[in-house]
């Protein structure tokens, strides 16, 4: 058996508004988490790049830097 609720137009609009606000909050939180992860990964890659460049300098001191 199904349950049917009857609500006024204003209540329906309020429900829709609340749902959209919750969805927006979720999207914003996901974006923030993704950006933090992206920046963290970039930092790790930059550090590794620096390490490799230093190692290359140490291992091949006679060669010119590209």
HELIX and SHEET records of a PDB file:
HELIX    1   1 UNK A    9  UNK A   59  1                                  51    
END                                                                             
